[in-house]
Amino acid sequence: MANQEIKERPKWPLKRLKGMYFAMHCWKCKKFELPVEEYKQRCEDNIQKIIDNLEIKEMKFRDFNNIIKNSTFCKFEKRDFSNNCHICKKWGISRRF
């Protein structure tokens, strides 16, 4: 196995990368709990502006992830999934299993 090839990570279309980023990061962010229009203005529109300014049509997810996470608007704030979280209480979710 010394000659085992290192598999190159695939490149994805930018529209797909936007969806992948949302699925992996945005839903965990406190900003997602904002009203839809405010969230769209703060996050989704800014991600789209970055995509529109890129001169390429596809890239690796890791590179796209780094671009968005290093932007000034996307400062990832994790949700509070403790028993004090108002969303968890609303849905009857408890951290105690």
C-alpha positions as CSV (number, residue, x, y, z in Angstrom):
1,M,0.0,0.0,0.0
2,A,3.0,2.3,-0.2
3,N,2.0,3.2,-3.8
4,Q,-1.6,4.1,-2.7
5,E,-2.8,7.1,-4.6
6,I,-4.1,10.1,-2.6
7,K,-7.5,10.9,-3.9
8,E,-8.0,14.5,-5.0
9,R,-11.1,16.1,-3.4
10,P,-13.7,17.0,-6.0
11,K,-14.6,20.4,-7.2
12,W,-18.2,21.4,-7.0
13,P,-20.3,24.1,-8.8
14,L,-20.6,27.2,-6.6
15,K,-24.4,26.9,-6.3
16,R,-24.0,23.5,-4.8
17,L,-21.2,24.7,-2.5
18,K,-23.6,27.4,-1.2
19,G,-26.1,24.6,-0.3
20,M,-23.4,22.4,1.3
21,Y,-22.2,25.4,3.4
22,F,-25.7,26.0,4.6
23,A,-26.3,22.4,5.4
24,M,-23.0,22.1,7.4
25,H,-22.7,25.5,9.1
26,C,-25.6,28.0,8.8
27,W,-28.3,26.0,10.4
28,K,-26.1,25.8,13.6
29,C,-25.7,29.5,13.8
30,K,-27.7,31.8,16.0
31,K,-28.3,34.1,13.0
32,F,-30.5,31.4,11.5
33,E,-33.0,32.1,14.2
34,L,-33.5,35.7,12.9
35,P,-36.6,36.6,10.9
36,V,-36.2,35.3,7.3
37,E,-35.7,38.6,5.7
38,E,-33.0,39.7,8.2
39,Y,-31.2,36.4,7.9
40,K,-31.3,36.6,4.1
41,Q,-29.9,40.1,4.2
42,R,-27.1,39.3,6.7
43,C,-26.0,35.9,5.5
44,E,-27.5,34.5,2.3
45,D,-27.2,37.6,0.2
46,N,-23.6,38.1,1.4
47,I,-22.7,34.5,0.4
48,Q,-24.2,35.1,-3.0
49,K,-22.2,38.3,-3.4
50,I,-19.0,36.4,-2.8
51,I,-20.1,33.7,-5.3
52,D,-20.9,36.4,-7.9
53,N,-17.5,38.0,-7.4
54,L,-15.5,34.8,-7.9
55,E,-14.2,34.4,-11.4
56,I,-14.4,30.6,-11.4
57,K,-17.4,28.3,-11.7
58,E,-16.4,25.5,-9.3
59,M,-14.0,24.9,-6.5
60,K,-13.3,22.5,-3.6
61,F,-15.6,22.7,-0.6
62,R,-12.7,23.3,1.8
63,D,-11.6,26.4,-0.2
64,F,-15.1,27.7,-0.4
65,N,-15.6,27.0,3.3
66,N,-12.5,29.0,4.2
67,I,-13.5,32.0,2.0
68,I,-16.9,32.3,3.7
69,K,-15.7,31.6,7.3
70,N,-13.0,34.3,6.8
71,S,-15.5,36.9,5.6
72,T,-16.5,39.8,7.8
73,F,-20.2,38.9,8.0
74,C,-19.9,35.2,8.9
75,K,-18.8,35.0,12.5
76,F,-20.1,31.6,13.4
77,E,-22.0,31.6,16.7
78,K,-23.1,28.2,18.0
79,R,-26.6,27.8,19.3
80,D,-27.1,26.9,22.9
81,F,-28.3,23.3,23.0
82,S,-28.3,23.2,26.8
83,N,-31.5,23.0,28.8
84,N,-31.6,26.8,28.7
85,C,-32.1,27.0,25.0
86,H,-35.6,28.5,24.2
87,I,-35.8,26.5,20.9
88,C,-35.0,23.2,22.7
89,K,-37.7,24.1,25.3
90,K,-40.2,24.9,22.5
91,W,-39.8,21.5,20.9
92,G,-39.5,19.6,24.2
93,I,-35.9,18.6,23.5
94,S,-33.8,17.9,26.6
95,R,-30.1,17.3,26.8
96,R,-30.7,14.7,29.5
97,F,-31.2,11.4,27.9
